[in-house]
Amino acid sequence: MFVCSCNMLTDTDVETAARNGAVRPREVYESKGCRAQCGNCVPGVVCLLRQIARQGRASIADTMSRHAEVPSQAM
């Protein structure tokens, strides 16, 4: 879906930028070689960045909890 019609920026573009380290809207736009024009898209970009960050933290927590489950050894 388009997040920014001024720059034809999609949710996939935001996700790719976030996976490559973008944490601020400016960094998302810079990753595509553009900048916010009218600014109406900035709240949507922020929302997507937060959602991606939450998913990343949940994924890390899930991985850590799976590795913490150490089978007990019989002695």
Number of C-alpha atoms within 10 A of each C-alpha: 10 13 20 20 13 15 16 12 19 15 16 13 18 26 19 14 21 21 14 12 12 18 17 15 23 14 18 26 21 13 18 14 9 15 16 16 12 10 11 13 18 18 12 16 23 16 12 19 23 15 13 17 16 12 12 13 12 12 12 12 12 12 11 11 11 10 9 9 8 8 6 6 5 4 3
